[in-house]
Amino acid sequence: MVRGDFVNILLTNDDGITSERLLYLESVLKEYGDVYVVAPMFEQSAKSASLTIGEIKFEKYSEHKYAIYGTPVDCVTFGVHGLKVDFDLVVSGVNKGFNLGIDILYSGTLGACFQAQYFNIKSLAFSGDYKGYEIVKKELNKTLEYVFDKKMLSKNHTININFPMEKFEVSNGIVEVNRYLRRYEVKGEIKENVFVRKRDYNTVKAPEGTDAFAHDNGFTSITRVTI
């Protein structure tokens, strides 16, 4: 793929406009087209597909960069219907934390992509280890080329990509897999007027061919997700 394959790219996230990972992804995507950054002013993690009813305030940083006082879904809606740009691709990330299995249901990163699907636009989500993103820097270009060369993008699904944990240093390869709904062990207790909620992954090993297995074994996973 070379510059010009995508004329207009809308880039967003749920970690906020100041995210280093967002800025890094922006720099890479500029190799492929004109990038418009429309991201939340403040962190919007776990917002799923929530949206603002009524007015959405924003700040304009430049002709290609806007901060939205709202959710990732608001960002996509603003970009498509506010800027009135004909976007070829919506990209969300790189999220600070993985989006595997059931996480996709709650993820603001994926919520933005689901809104793109609703608007009939191809979409791509990236997530990685919350501890750092050195492995993302090593693997991002290779992973993009894999997706583009295999023509995996579609208006009918989102391509959801999770990079390996930082402890692996490099990816053991790219694998196309299915989601594994590994359940959390959820515990909680009430302290005065506060509900303290905790969750832990269960210890059941994920089967091969799933995003959780890829995660546990140092692979870059690709799943197709539909709304």
N, C-alpha and C positions, 0 to 999 in steps of 0.2 A: 504494500500500500504506500502511496505517496501523497503529498499534500494536494488537496483538491478533490480527493475521493469523497470527502464529506464537505459540502459547501459551508453549512452552518451547524455547529455543535453547541448544545446547551449543557453546561456543567453545573451541577449542584451537589449538595451533601446534606447531612444532618448534624454535623459537628460545628458548623458555623463558618462565616466568611473569612475568618482569620486563620483557619486551619492550615498548617504547613502541608499536610497531605493534599489538600485541595489545590494549593498553589503549585505543588509538584506535578499533580495530574494535569493541571492547566498547561504547564510548560511542555509536557509530552504531547498533549492533544493538539497543540498548535502545529505540529508536523502534519496533521491530517485535514485541517480546515480552520475556519474562523470560529474562535471559541468565545461564547458569551457566558460569563459567570453570573449566575443568579443564585445566591445562597442565603441561608438564614442569618440574621444579625446575631442571634444567640443560638447556643446549642439546642437542638431539637431531637435528641436521641429518643428512640422508642415512641415516636409520635405516629408510627404506622402511616395510615392514609388520612390522618386528620387534616382538617382544613379550616380556614377562617370564613365565617359567614359575615358578609358585608365588606367594608373597606379594608384594604391591605396597604399599610404604610410602607414606604421604602426609601432608601437613600441611594442616589446615583453617584458612583465613584468615577465612572467613565462611560463612554458609549458602549463598552463591552463588559461592564462590571456593576452589579447592583446587589445591595443588601436588603433583605426583606424582613419586615417585622411579622414573621409568620412561620409556617411549617414548610418542609420540603415540597409537599403537594402545592402549597401556595406559590412556591418558587417556580415550579414548572408551569402552573397556570398563568402567572405573571409573564414569564418568558414567552409563552406561546401566544397568549391573547392580549398581553399588555404591550410587549415589544413588537408584536405582529411580524415576527421573523419566521420564515419557512424553515424550520429545523429538520435536518436529516437524521439527527441522532441526539438522544438525551443520555448523559453519563452522570452517574451519582457515585460519590466517594472521593478519595479512598477512605472508607469508614474506619474509625478507631475502635476496632473490635470486630469479631467475625459475625457473619450472618449465615448460619447453618440451620437446616431443619426447621424447627418451630420458630426460630429467631426471625425468620422472614415475615411471619405474621405481624410482628411488633415493630419491625425496622422502619425508621424514617428514610433510610437510604433506599430501601426497596419501595417504600411508599411513593417516592418521587418517580421511580420507574414504572410503577403501576399506573400512575397518572399519565405518563407518556404513552403507555399502551392504550389507555382510554382515549387519548387524543390521536391514536393511530400513528405513533412515531416509534421508531426502533429505539431500544434502550439497553443500557449496559451498567451493571453495578459492580463496584470493587470494594472489598473489605479485607482487612488484615489485622495483625496482632496489635492489641492496644499498647503493648510494651515498646513498640518501635516499628519503623517501616523501611529498614535497610534492605530487607529481602524483597520488598515491593520495588525498590529502585533497581534491583538486579533483574527482576523478572517481568516488569510491566511491559516493556516494549515487545519482548518475546511473546507474551501472552496476547497482547493486542494483535500482533501479526497472525497468531494462531487462529484467533476468532475471525479476523478479516479474510484470511486465505481460505478458510473452510466455509466462508459465507454463512456464518451462524446467526447473524442478526436477522430479526424478523419483527414485523409490527404485531405479531400474534403472541410473542413471548418476550420476556426479559432474560438476558444472559447474566446470570449471577456468578461472580467470580470471587473466590476466597483464596488468598495467598497463604502459604504455610506459616506456622509459628516461627518467631525469630530464632528460636533455639536451633533450627535446622540450617540456618545460614544461607542455603540455596535450596531451590525446589528440587524434589526428586522426579519431577516431570509434570506434565499437564494431563489431567484426566477428565473425561466427560462422564458425569455421574448423576445419580438420582438423589433426591433429598431423603434423609433418614430422620424420622421424627423421634429423636432421642429425648425422652422425657426428663424433666427436671424433678429433683426431690425438693418440693416446696415446703418450707416450715415457717411458722410465724407465731408471734405472741403479742398480746396487748399489754403495753406499759402506760398506765394512766390513760391519756387520750391519744396515744400513738400506737399504731400497728407496725411492729417491726417484722419485716418480711425478709426471709433469706431463701436462697435457692442454691442447689448444687447439682452438677451433672450426676446421673447415676453411673454405676461402674460397668454396665453391660457393654461389651465390645460391639462396635458397629460392624455390620457386614460389609464385605468388599463390594465395591461398586456404588458406594454412597458417599455423600459429601463429608459425613462424620468420619468415615474410614480414611478418606483422603487427608482430612485435617489431622488425624491422629498419626499418620504415617508420612507427613512431610510433602504432600503433593499439592499442586495448585489445582483446585477443583472448579469445574464449570457445570452449572446446572441451568436448565431452561425452566423458567417459572412463568405461569400464566395467572391472570386475575380471575 
